[in-house]
């Protein structure tokens, strides 16, 4: 019978990990925990609206809450600006919108990538927005 100090099964001797292994493992785990690419996180959807716009009110009531909770909303969070007010800091548009609502997809630098003028209804909004997002994420420069 083995003595109480002698383990029944031999314990393996610890080996040194290759140099840089822990740094590589940490980088891998951080990459896995990131929910989206940095590129997708940098996209934003700017909604241009104005007081008294009944279509804007309908969008805000019926679609905006679903958008903010959707995969599309995670890809490009919704921000807002008034038609006659200043644009959010760092935003550059090709032309100033004149119709509300207007939805402008913004890139990481705040520049306009694409836009949807007006609100075509919920059934058409989602496919248009997905097409805009897919094109922006597929573009090597966008």
N, C-alpha and C positions, 0 to 999 in steps of 0.2 A: 504494500500500500504506500502511495507516495506521501511524503511529509506535507504538512499543512502549508509550508512556504513554497513548495514546488508546484507550479501550475500543472494541471492535468494535461492541457494541450499547450504546446510551445507557442509563445507569443511572437508574432513576426517583428523583426527589427525595423524601426522606422527608416525610410529612405528619404533622401533629400529630393525635393521637387526641382524640376528643371528651372533654371534661372528665367525669371519673367513669367512663370506659369500663373502666379496669383494675379499679376496685372492683367494678363490675357483673360483669365477667368472672370475678373471683375468687369472688364470691358464687355465681355460677352453677356454677362448678366444684366448690365445696364442697357445694352441694346435690346435684349429680350423684354425688359420691363417698359420700354418706350412704347406707348400705345399707337403712335403714328410716326411717319417720317417727319423730319423737321420741315421739309418742303410743304407737306400738307397742312401742318400746323400754322404755317405762315400765310395761308390763303385766308381771305375774309370776304364776306358778301355784304356789300354796302347797299342798304335800302334807302333810296331818296324818297321822302314823303312830305306831306304838308297838311296842316290843319284844315279840316273840312273835306279831305279826300275820302269819299265813302268807300272806294276800292281799297285804299290803304287801311281803313278801319276794318273792313271785312278780312283782309289778309292778316292783320294783327290779331283779330279775334279767332279766325278759323285755321290759319296755317302757321303763323309764327311760333306758337307753342310746340306744335309738332316738329317744325323745322329745327328748333333749338334742341330738341331731344333726339333728333335723328342722326344717322350716320353722316348725312350731308352737312348738318349743323356742326358736327365734330370736325369735318374736313375744312369747312369755311364758316366760322362763327359769324352770326348776323350782327352788323353794326348799323347805326342809323344816322341820317343827316337830314335836315330840313332843306327843301328845295331852294328857299331863298336865304338860307343861313350859310355860315361858313362850313367848309368841308372839315372832316376830322384831320388832325395834324398828320402831315406826311402823305396825304392822299393826293394823287395826281390823276385827273381824268382827261381823256382825249377831248371831250367837249362837255360843256355844262348841260346836264339833263333839263328838259323842259316839260316832261310828262311825269306824273306820279301815279303809281309807284314806278320807279326805275331801279333795277337790281344790277349792281356793278360788281363783278368779281375782281378783287384786288390781289396782286401778287405780294411777295415778301417785302418788296420795296415800296409798296403803297400805290403802284402804278396800275392803271386799268388794264385788265387782260381781256375781258369780254363784258357784254351787258345784255340785259333783257329789259326792253322798254315796255312798260305796262304790265298788267297781271292777266295772263291768259286763262285763269281759272286753275283750281287745284289740280285737276286731271292733267293739265299740260305743264304746269309749273315744275313739278318734280322731274319729268324727263328733260326739260330744258336745262334746269340747274345741274342735273347729273351730267349732261353732255358738256356743259361749260366746265365743270370740275374735272371730268375725264380728260378733256382737251388740254386744260392747264397743267395737269399733272403729267401728261404724256409729252408735253412740249419740253425740249431740252433747254430752251432759254427761259421758259415761263416758270 
